[in-house]
Amino acid sequence: MELFKANTNIDFMAVRKPALAISLILMVLSVAIIFVRGLDYGLDFQGGAMIEVAYETPADDSAVRASLEKGGFHQAVVQSLGSSREYAIRIKPQQGEAQAAAMPPADAKPADDKAAAEAAPPADHAANNKIADEVLKALKADRADVVVKRSEFVGPQVGEELRSDGLVAVLFVIIGIMVYLWMRFEWRFAVSAVASEIHDTLLTVGVFALTGREFDLPALAAVLSVVGYSINDKVVVFDRVREIFRSSRKGEPYEILNRSINSTMSRTIMTGLTTSLAVGTLFFVGGPALENFGLIMLIGIFIGTLSSIFFANPILLWLGVSKQDLMPQTKEDPELARMP
Amino acid sequence: MNEFPRWKYALVVLALLFGFLYALPNMYPKQPAVQISANRGFTVDGALKEKVQGILETQKIAFTAVELEGDRLLVRVPDLETQTKASDAVKTGIDSAGYVVALNLASTVPGWLTSIGAHGMAWGLDLQGGVHFLMEVDQKSVVDKQEQHYTDELRSLLRENKIGNSRAERGAQGVVVTLRSAEDRTKFAGIAGKAFPELIITEGATTGDAFALVAKVRPEKLKELALNTIRQNVGTLRNRINALGVAEPIIQQQGDTRIVVELPGLQDTAAAKKVLGATATLEYRAVDMTNDPATAERTGNIPPDSRLYRMREDGRPVLLKKKVIVSGDELVDASAQPDQRTGTPAVHVTLNANGGKKMLDFTMNNVGKNMAVVYIERIPEVKIVDGKEVRTATVKEEVVSNAVIQGVFSKQFQTTGLGSMKEASETALFLRAGSLAAPVDIVEERVIGPSLGQDNIAKGLLSVVIGVTLVVLFVGLYYKLFGLIADVALLLNLVLLVAILSLVQATLTLPAIAGIVLTLGMAIDANVLICERIREESRNGSTPMASIKGGYEKAWATILDANVTHLIAAFGLMAFGSGPIRGFAITLAIGIITSMFTSVTVTHVLVGLIFGGRRVKTLSV
């Protein structure tokens, strides 16, 4: 079975200028979306309210979750505590309440130490009690034998250090990939790959921000996997570019880049398909815990595949990749030894 | 030409065997249990086992087994309700000072598997839940520490300004400064107010020629300190738990004074509890070199800026300055290592930037003098008074080290002169345990359920099964025989991945499972590359055998480059250090390595086995 014609010969490079222009516009748009609209950070990053409730007789955790869902708490985390009579419920602060917690009311007298202390985030007791009351109301609608044992603010699961560590990690990844591609290929390939990485990540996060879904830890993991997937895709095409440059006599870059894209085409689509099959199922069947992961990966695979063709290779051409730069320099190179 | 030396076949068979053996423990479910470990000076033995068994029998608490495993006792119980009951019964029945009783989820893996080091993966908090500790930070000690600090500061300020016949002491209201005249009082109130704007200074009572000033720390400042204290403690606890090797814990602030620690199913909860509950703090202080401690002890005549302490090992008296140089919360790490020059036991200490600066200031002027480490331990007690729980704590202060300052140092230094490596590692342990900003007590311990509901877990697992099945079917249909070979390799990859994750004791969370699925989806990439290359080669007119050979050879360079760059990205994520992301990255990195082996070596060996002895005209690819 073959889904694609064996020898496609599409002139992808002909559209390189509009393609690059569109990519740049989309990047700017993504940055704008991320900064203006922002990401809806989940409980993992923000913290929220923690409410402990107790029932008189055992209750089922999915029933508790269903009651909360009915009461309008959609992303509540419900965990049994010790037995099936007691539950810990974690809820992200609602938009308005989060702001109220962050900004103490203007009319609070600064001299009143106690009031100042109470209003200071994150320990906004009033907002917390309000949530607790609403939760109790939602739970009582289904079962009357429930009481609130404790309601408090909980801090985020991932600390501040994730931000600084994350930056270091991203830099490490970029520099590591650049150095490797520089050594194995050439500096133009390194630059093009890293530019494509940034392009793919920005666009993926931008599109995800448009969906308005909650950005949680699995979502972060997915964004980082998009980086891995996309670099994989670029390297496969680059590898072919190098190979054709080395074996062809003429070494006309425009034509060679087109040939490389065409000859790796069926592989690019096949791998895109198999990976999409796996992560697509996570999105459609995986339930609330995995659908964000699946969605981001789907978006990322789509963007990554397109950028391998319309972004990474046009940049290579634009940077002036040539046959001389790619010829093996040492005699030990096995490919040179094999040549007649 | 597509045949291999024997050792390559043997390697594949060995990998297969290894994979199945080490992945097997994951088939055994975990069981609720109560774990009992001994504190120093107590032992877990047959007598304790019988005692525990007796307690459970007399209280008619059902249990499936009581087992002695090395230095711990495991009571296996049928369900979670019984677990709480059994834990409470054992706690009240045995000497609470001598033993740590903790809830646990024990493995049911048979002995022959554990004896070869095969253990099941721990399931994460999202899939299985774990042990939940609620810890209370002692905020009173924050106030105490601050008042002590300002007492010292005001005393130095009095001395600097040469205000004679004055005292600074801690009173019920705050710091009380007693001066000899009203003028002195007004003057000093001005000086102190300027030097420490965070203090509220009011005039106190005047009795005879004693004119008092009362200094209190501003409530906003205390509030801010309390928040910082919690934050620091969360950080310290996080470090301690990471040092235990527990993957993917949750450590969160809860309310104003509490910290939640949740650990997924782990081997030794009692050890975790001990480490969490090590509620000591420590202080570096200068040794008073001008006065003799023995005389001071005998006469009771202790200089005003010094205090009498005792050594931990022999109770000898030591006179230390009241002013603290560096306290435990500024300590980053302490480890026992032999001294690089002399090879004698030593403790290497690393301070944070602030602590390092203070240490530099101090050591510049004090080379050749002694410095001591005071270890302050809290022993929490719970009493029932009028039906209510009352928490009190007794405080024990001891000097654990008293050494000569050999040179000027700041952030990093080492303490030598310890008797043995054992002593060095004990001191290091004390130092590390003492790095909390304020003492914390465990006030609640429960087994917590999975944070994802059962139905969500079921959905997640179902999607994983469907996803992998779809990939397997699609590849099998599209690449026919070579696709089926790739499928075999894919399933072997899954087994190997699970085996290695179990071996390194990774924690299985839903994101990690997503990582596994993603790895499998991408592992097929190598086979796609190979199959497409084989197709290309045969299209170009090569014989079937030459096509296979050429396909594998040419695809290899691409697979290597693609996987190495992908691996660099995975290692970058590992550096994140944050639980769930790190777990995900570990899964990804291991998956990339195993997939290179299964997708290339294993499939090539299988192809060799199938085509090796035959002449083929066409390839089923």
Interface residues (C-beta under 8 A of the other chain):
Chain A: M1 L3 A6 G47 M50 D61 S62 R65 V77 V78 Q79 S80 L81 G82 S83 S84 A88 R90 D113 K114 A116 A117 A120 P122 A123 E152 F153 V154 G155 P156 Q157 V158 G159 E161 L162 D165 G166 V168 A169 V170 F172 V173 G176 I177 Y180 L181 R184 A193 L217 P218 L220 A221 A222 L224 S225 V227 G228 Y229 I231 N232 V235 V236 F238 D239 R240 E243 S263 S266 R267 M270 T271 L273 T274 T275 L277 A278 V279 G280 T281 L282 F284 V285 G286 G287 P288 A289 L290 F293 G294 M297
Chain B: L80 E81 T84 D126 G129 H132 R218 P219 E220 K223 V234 G235 R238 I250 Q252 Q253 Q254 G255 D256 R258 V260 R446 V447 I448 G449 P450 S451 L452 G453 Q454 D455 N456 I457 K459 G460 L462 S463 V464 I466 G467 V468 L470 V471 F474 V475 L477 Y478 K480 L510 P511 A514 G515 V517 L518 L520 G521 M522 I524 D525 V528 L529 E532 R535 E536 R539 K554 A557 T558 D561 A562 N563 V564 T565 H566 I568 A569 A570 F571 G572 L573 A575 F576 G577 S578 G579 P580 I581 F584 A585 L588
